[in-house]
Amino acid sequence: MDDGRQPYRYVRRPLVEPDWRRLPGWREVTAAQWRDAQWQRAHCVQGERQLRRVFGELLTDRFYRELAADQAEFATMSVLVPPHMLNTMAPDAALEPEAFTEAFLADPVRRYMLPVRTDRHPKWPSHPLAARDSLHEADMWVVEGLTHRYPTKVLAELVATCPQYCGHCTRMDLVGRSTPQVTKARLVLRPADREEQMLDYLKRTPSVRDVVVSGGDLANVPWPRLEAFLLRLLELGSVRDIRLASKSVVGLPQHWLQPKVLAGVERVARLAARRAVNLAVHTHANHAASVTPLVAEAARALLDAGVRDVRNQGVLMRGVNATPQALLDLCFALQGEANILPYYFYLCDVIPNAEHWRLPLADAQRLQEAILGYLPGYATPRMVADVPHVGKRWVHQAVGYDRVRGISYWTKNYRTALELRSAEPGGADGQLTNRHPYVDPVDTLPAEGRRWWAEQAARGGEFDLTELWDKEGSA
């Protein structure tokens, strides 16, 4: 078959670790330092000062001004980028300030790890319905940090920090340091007390069989504390799946290559295997350039330690991975070279100042169709929308879609813990017949749709899109 006539041509590409010594601030950094997790943490970029130490005059003053302006006016996440992740940006750019800056600005990893003011949409930086906790996770806490949204699954947030901060973070309400735009919510209980309450709830709720242990990022939980929590979790006969969520497998793989961490993973994995519990690690890569040989080494080490799967949950973002070529390149880098299973790609959530990243539902549907047939079936990721008050839904499951106003409608087949304890008129039964709205970015809509949203925003107040469905149905 002539691959050159296919819409996508597969070519095996070896993973690459860009030479960090090309950058002025790292010219003397040794390979041993680069592999050291503590060196990586100690040299994270947290703002303009650290960025200048690394790049010096390779980045123009214009870039530094735009980064500072974004932090002051738009950013919902503070800057925190490990050297390993920063090194994947503009790896082949010419080392001349204007050319390097242009390549750096265009770099897809930079676009979500180091956003600048000119990235944001000038008229619609936020959707009128944008919300800090857009998925209402905190509303569904059954104890602090434990979200019970699905009938058989919970999310346990052990920590509110990460070794890296992504600009599009769905938990921007809680995770990381405050920014001028966002005073962060806080976990108030002592970690030991919070974990005790989580375990007590799970003991009393045997219908929960699947626990996602997350944060923040588990790489920021001291390993002895994390291992102790996991071993107690494995004592519960009702728990059959444990998923460890850590974007640091991609952003800071050195953490998972530490002998003491791998020894601990092996102890937990051995006990999980004896008790027939599925133990997996979930990570977060959005572009093929971020999948390096060290990422593959960390994934292989986790699998060798006994973890059943290492899986990737990415986010669909304009300017990053919103083409079939970019998505398939990423999936083949993950699946073919790094032993990481492509799992989900989410539509970016409706959080403040994220409109320049978000895709309309129709684009996600086309991307799902475009990647079918190239990857093994088990390694073909699902495109999903995380619909508020509903949860994850495949992008083709919408029951209605008004493409002019960019409003899709969704149903669900279960009640959240919040709904079960609510006292709304009509009781819980009505919650299974409701239509729940999800919204496209306004700037992608036709003129009529943009005008409609401008009118709604000018009126202020609440938007009842469910009522709109009742009046007009789907377009």
KAZIGI-V473869 format. One record per residue. N is the residue number from 1. RES is the residue in one letter. PSI is psi in whole degrees, -180 to 180 (* if undefined). NEAR is the number of other ideal C-beta (glycine too) atoms within 8 Angstrom. Layout:
BEGIN
n | res | psi | near
N | RES | PSI | NEAR
N | RES | PSI | NEAR
END
This chain:
BEGIN
n | res | psi | near
1 | M | 138 | 3
2 | D | 100 | 5
3 | D | -26 | 7
4 | G | -16 | 5
5 | R | 2 | 4
6 | Q | 153 | 8
7 | P | -33 | 4
8 | Y | 131 | 9
9 | R | 116 | 6
10 | Y | 127 | 8
11 | V | 124 | 4
12 | R | 126 | 6
13 | R | 123 | 9
14 | P | 148 | 5
15 | L | 150 | 12
16 | V | 134 | 7
17 | E | 105 | 8
18 | P | 151 | 9
19 | D | 107 | 5
20 | W | -20 | 10
21 | R | -5 | 8
22 | R | -19 | 6
23 | L | 136 | 11
24 | P | -42 | 9
25 | G | -11 | 8
26 | W | 18 | 11
27 | R | -27 | 7
28 | E | 6 | 5
29 | V | 128 | 8
30 | T | 166 | 6
31 | A | -36 | 5
32 | A | -41 | 6
33 | Q | -43 | 8
34 | W | -35 | 12
35 | R | -6 | 8
36 | D | 121 | 9
37 | A | -39 | 10
38 | Q | -36 | 6
39 | W | -44 | 10
40 | Q | -47 | 15
41 | R | -42 | 10
42 | A | -21 | 6
43 | H | 22 | 9
44 | C | 145 | 13
45 | V | 124 | 12
46 | Q | 11 | 8
47 | G | -168 | 9
48 | E | -41 | 8
49 | R | -49 | 7
50 | Q | -35 | 11
51 | L | -40 | 14
52 | R | -34 | 10
53 | R | -34 | 7
54 | V | -51 | 13
55 | F | -23 | 11
56 | G | -130 | 9
57 | E | 3 | 7
58 | L | -31 | 10
59 | L | 133 | 13
60 | T | 163 | 9
61 | D | -31 | 5
62 | R | -43 | 7
63 | F | -47 | 12
64 | Y | -38 | 12
65 | R | -43 | 8
66 | E | -34 | 11
67 | L | -46 | 14
68 | A | -39 | 9
69 | A | -38 | 10
70 | D | -44 | 14
71 | Q | -38 | 13
72 | A | -31 | 6
73 | E | -28 | 9
74 | F | -36 | 11
75 | A | 134 | 14
76 | T | -9 | 14
77 | M | 138 | 12
78 | S | 166 | 12
79 | V | 127 | 13
80 | L | 107 | 12
81 | V | 120 | 12
82 | P | 152 | 15
83 | P | -40 | 15
84 | H | -42 | 14
85 | M | -41 | 15
86 | L | -35 | 11
87 | N | -19 | 12
88 | T | -5 | 11
89 | M | 132 | 13
90 | A | 54 | 10
91 | P | -25 | 9
92 | D | 15 | 4
93 | A | 148 | 9
94 | A | 139 | 6
95 | L | 59 | 6
96 | E | 131 | 6
97 | P | -51 | 9
98 | E | -45 | 7
99 | A | -41 | 9
100 | F | -43 | 15
101 | T | -43 | 13
102 | E | -42 | 8
103 | A | -39 | 12
104 | F | -43 | 13
105 | L | -36 | 10
106 | A | -10 | 7
107 | D | 131 | 11
108 | P | -34 | 13
109 | V | -41 | 14
110 | R | -37 | 11
111 | R | -31 | 12
112 | Y | -14 | 14
113 | M | -30 | 13
114 | L | 66 | 10
115 | P | 147 | 11
116 | V | 167 | 11
117 | R | -39 | 10
118 | T | -12 | 6
119 | D | -35 | 9
120 | R | 150 | 12
121 | H | 131 | 9
122 | P | -30 | 4
123 | K | -37 | 5
124 | W | 66 | 9
125 | P | -31 | 11
126 | S | 148 | 9
127 | H | 146 | 11
128 | P | -23 | 9
129 | L | 8 | 7
130 | A | 142 | 12
131 | A | 147 | 9
132 | R | -51 | 9
133 | D | 75 | 12
134 | S | -24 | 11
135 | L | 4 | 9
136 | H | 35 | 10
137 | E | -43 | 11
138 | A | -32 | 10
139 | D | -26 | 7
140 | M | 14 | 12
141 | W | 127 | 11
142 | V | -28 | 10
143 | V | 169 | 10
144 | E | 123 | 9
145 | G | -3 | 12
146 | L | 104 | 14
147 | T | 122 | 12
148 | H | 92 | 13
149 | R | -44 | 12
150 | Y | 156 | 10
151 | P | -39 | 6
152 | T | 9 | 7
153 | K | 146 | 11
154 | V | 160 | 14
155 | L | 121 | 10
156 | A | 113 | 11
157 | E | 104 | 14
158 | L | -21 | 15
159 | V | 154 | 12
160 | A | 25 | 11
161 | T | 164 | 9
162 | C | 162 | 14
163 | P | -8 | 13
164 | Q | 150 | 15
165 | Y | 122 | 12
166 | C | 136 | 10
167 | G | -28 | 13
168 | H | 17 | 12
169 | C | 126 | 12
170 | T | -23 | 9
171 | R | 34 | 10
172 | M | -18 | 13
173 | D | -30 | 10
174 | L | -36 | 12
175 | V | 136 | 14
176 | G | -176 | 13
177 | R | 153 | 5
178 | S | 153 | 7
179 | T | 171 | 10
180 | P | -24 | 6
181 | Q | -27 | 9
182 | V | 114 | 10
183 | T | 114 | 3
184 | K | 146 | 11
185 | A | 165 | 6
186 | R | 145 | 6
187 | L | 127 | 10
188 | V | -25 | 4
189 | L | 152 | 9
190 | R | 143 | 5
191 | P | -43 | 9
192 | A | -40 | 6
193 | D | -41 | 8
194 | R | -45 | 14
195 | E | -36 | 10
196 | E | -42 | 8
197 | Q | -38 | 12
198 | M | -49 | 12
199 | L | -38 | 12
200 | D | -42 | 9
201 | Y | -43 | 12
202 | L | -34 | 14
203 | K | -37 | 7
204 | R | -4 | 5
205 | T | 74 | 10
206 | P | -9 | 4
207 | S | -16 | 7
208 | V | 120 | 13
209 | R | -9 | 9
210 | D | 120 | 13
211 | V | 120 | 13
212 | V | 118 | 11
213 | V | 116 | 14
214 | S | -149 | 11
215 | G | -130 | 14
216 | G | -156 | 13
217 | D | 134 | 15
218 | L | -22 | 15
219 | A | -17 | 11
220 | N | 4 | 10
221 | V | 124 | 10
222 | P | 133 | 5
223 | W | -43 | 9
224 | P | -39 | 7
225 | R | -43 | 9
226 | L | -45 | 13
227 | E | -41 | 11
228 | A | -41 | 8
229 | F | -43 | 12
230 | L | -38 | 12
231 | L | -38 | 10
232 | R | -35 | 9
233 | L | -39 | 13
234 | L | -13 | 13
235 | E | -17 | 6
236 | L | 114 | 10
237 | G | -20 | 4
238 | S | -21 | 10
239 | V | 120 | 14
240 | R | -18 | 8
241 | D | 133 | 10
242 | I | 126 | 15
243 | R | 123 | 11
244 | L | 117 | 11
245 | A | 118 | 13
246 | S | 108 | 12
247 | K | -13 | 12
248 | S | -14 | 17
249 | V | -32 | 15
250 | V | -43 | 12
251 | G | -31 | 13
252 | L | 63 | 14
253 | P | -22 | 15
254 | Q | -31 | 13
255 | H | -44 | 12
256 | W | -4 | 15
257 | L | -1 | 13
258 | Q | 131 | 9
259 | P | -39 | 5
260 | K | -34 | 7
261 | V | -46 | 11
262 | L | -37 | 13
263 | A | -39 | 8
264 | G | -42 | 12
265 | V | -42 | 13
266 | E | -39 | 10
267 | R | -45 | 9
268 | V | -43 | 13
269 | A | -38 | 12
270 | R | -44 | 9
271 | L | -40 | 10
272 | A | -42 | 13
273 | A | -42 | 10
274 | R | -32 | 6
275 | R | 11 | 7
276 | A | 40 | 5
277 | V | 132 | 11
278 | N | 115 | 8
279 | L | 122 | 12
280 | A | 160 | 13
281 | V | 133 | 13
282 | H | 134 | 14
283 | T | -170 | 16
284 | H | 98 | 12
285 | A | 136 | 13
286 | N | -9 | 13
287 | H | 147 | 11
288 | A | -31 | 10
289 | A | -25 | 10
290 | S | -5 | 13
291 | V | 101 | 15
292 | T | 172 | 13
293 | P | -35 | 8
294 | L | -35 | 12
295 | V | -46 | 16
296 | A | -39 | 14
297 | E | -42 | 10
298 | A | -43 | 13
299 | A | -44 | 14
300 | R | -40 | 9
301 | A | -39 | 11
302 | L | -41 | 14
303 | L | -42 | 11
304 | D | -28 | 6
305 | A | -9 | 10
306 | G | 0 | 12
307 | V | 137 | 12
308 | R | -47 | 6
309 | D | 149 | 8
310 | V | 122 | 15
311 | R | 153 | 12
312 | N | 133 | 15
313 | Q | 103 | 11
314 | G | 176 | 14
315 | V | 131 | 13
316 | L | 126 | 14
317 | M | 135 | 15
318 | R | 139 | 8
319 | G | 1 | 9
320 | V | -58 | 13
321 | N | 20 | 13
322 | A | 34 | 12
323 | T | 153 | 7
324 | P | -39 | 10
325 | Q | -50 | 7
326 | A | -41 | 13
327 | L | -45 | 15
328 | L | -38 | 13
329 | D | -44 | 10
330 | L | -45 | 16
331 | C | -40 | 14
332 | F | -33 | 14
333 | A | -43 | 13
334 | L | -58 | 14
335 | Q | -45 | 14
336 | G | -27 | 7
337 | E | -24 | 11
338 | A | 2 | 12
339 | N | 32 | 8
340 | I | 125 | 16
341 | L | 120 | 11
342 | P | 127 | 15
343 | Y | -69 | 9
344 | Y | 151 | 11
345 | F | 119 | 15
346 | Y | 147 | 13
347 | L | 135 | 15
348 | C | 134 | 12
349 | D | 161 | 11
350 | V | 72 | 12
351 | I | 165 | 15
352 | P | 143 | 12
353 | N | 33 | 12
354 | A | 8 | 15
355 | E | -29 | 15
356 | H | -19 | 10
357 | W | -34 | 14
358 | R | 148 | 14
359 | L | 149 | 13
360 | P | 155 | 11
361 | L | -40 | 15
362 | A | -36 | 9
363 | D | -41 | 11
364 | A | -38 | 15
365 | Q | -42 | 11
366 | R | -38 | 8
367 | L | -40 | 15
368 | Q | -44 | 13
369 | E | -35 | 7
370 | A | -29 | 10
371 | I | -9 | 14
372 | L | 141 | 7
373 | G | -10 | 3
374 | Y | -40 | 8
375 | L | 159 | 11
376 | P | 148 | 6
377 | G | -43 | 5
378 | Y | -16 | 5
379 | A | 14 | 10
380 | T | 114 | 12
381 | P | 153 | 13
382 | R | 135 | 9
383 | M | 127 | 13
384 | V | 151 | 12
385 | A | 130 | 14
386 | D | 95 | 12
387 | V | 127 | 11
388 | P | 136 | 11
389 | H | 3 | 7
390 | V | -61 | 9
391 | G | -164 | 9
392 | K | 132 | 8
393 | R | 136 | 13
394 | W | 146 | 8
395 | V | -16 | 13
396 | H | 6 | 6
397 | Q | 0 | 7
398 | A | 138 | 13
399 | V | -8 | 8
400 | G | 152 | 11
401 | Y | 107 | 11
402 | D | 101 | 11
403 | R | -17 | 9
404 | V | -48 | 10
405 | R | -8 | 10
406 | G | 38 | 16
407 | I | 120 | 12
408 | S | 156 | 14
409 | Y | 143 | 14
410 | W | 150 | 15
411 | T | 171 | 11
412 | K | 167 | 9
413 | N | 23 | 4
414 | Y | 168 | 7
415 | R | 139 | 9
416 | T | 165 | 12
417 | A | -35 | 10
418 | L | -44 | 9
419 | E | -36 | 11
420 | L | -30 | 8
421 | R | 5 | 5
422 | S | 161 | 7
423 | A | 39 | 2
424 | E | 149 | 8
425 | P | 139 | 3
426 | G | -13 | 5
427 | G | -172 | 6
428 | A | -25 | 9
429 | D | -38 | 7
430 | G | -22 | 9
431 | Q | -20 | 9
432 | L | -9 | 11
433 | T | -6 | 6
434 | N | 153 | 8
435 | R | 123 | 10
436 | H | 127 | 13
437 | P | 151 | 12
438 | Y | 149 | 14
439 | V | 141 | 11
440 | D | 160 | 12
441 | P | 136 | 14
442 | V | -37 | 13
443 | D | -14 | 9
444 | T | -3 | 9
445 | L | 159 | 16
446 | P | 167 | 6
447 | A | -41 | 6
448 | E | -42 | 8
449 | G | -39 | 13
450 | R | -40 | 11
451 | R | -43 | 8
452 | W | -45 | 10
453 | W | -35 | 13
454 | A | -39 | 8
455 | E | -43 | 8
456 | Q | -43 | 9
457 | A | -37 | 8
458 | A | -31 | 6
459 | R | -26 | 6
460 | G | -172 | 4
461 | G | -165 | 4
462 | E | 154 | 3
463 | F | 122 | 7
464 | D | 85 | 6
465 | L | -23 | 9
466 | T | -40 | 10
467 | E | -37 | 7
468 | L | -42 | 10
469 | W | -46 | 13
470 | D | -36 | 6
471 | K | -42 | 6
472 | E | -15 | 7
473 | G | -169 | 6
474 | S | 147 | 8
475 | A | * | 9
END
